[in-house]
Amino acid sequence: GENVEQHPSTLSVQEGDSAVIKCTYSDSASNYFPWYKQELGKGPQLIIDIRSNVGEKKDQRIAVTLNKTAKHFSLHITETQPEDSAVYFCAPGDDKIIFGKGTRLHILP
Amino acid sequence: SAVISQKPSRDICQRGTSLTIQCQVDSQVTMMFWYRQQPGQSLTLIATANQGSEATYESGFVIDKFPISRPNLTFSTLTVSNMSPEDSSIYLCSVPYGVADTQYFGPGTRLTVL
């Protein structure tokens, strides 16, 4: 089955700086690479995703980059704001997605 | 997007009892998934709820403990049977929906077993 690893497990960045979270996976058949944001007391919400035929996707301050050869993809958040504080999960897969262990992001004032 | 609701949003139960969690989607979907999220942990897939056939369970999860119903394309239930404190978790349903099969999640059911 899919083995998913996410780094770092915790990340603190100064407000306005950038944050990068990396996800590695083992199943070369995976072709869907989403990132989810989970705030306290809520279910995960999709914030950005990418398919295997694309190397990078950007949506305002958020971007995802994919290296299918190396089997990793990363979440980039620029100009971080207090409301970016949350737990972020990668979840590579296809019909069935497997979640990484999560990264707790703290935005420091 | 798909809008998903879950009932109850939270419950406190006594050990040995059972709780049935409902998941309702505002659109017809082929697949529905049930996840468990233990305190401070990631999400673990319990099973795939199939309409018209038995659910497909992941390793470590069995039908006797987590029976699932899927009577139609918009609704599913997950029962947590013979509960113990170790079952205290958030239970979430999710569905792939749309042209890109984006995965949408319900708000979760927070279960505490005493």
Interface residues (C-beta under 8 A of the other chain):
Chain A: Y32 P34 Y36 G41 K42 G43 P44 Q45 L46 D49 R51 F89 A91 D95 K96 I97 I98 F99 G100 K101 G102
Chain B: M31 F33 Y35 Q41 S42 L43 T44 L45 T48 L92 S94 P96 A100 D101 T102 Q103 Y104 F105 G106 P107 G108 R110
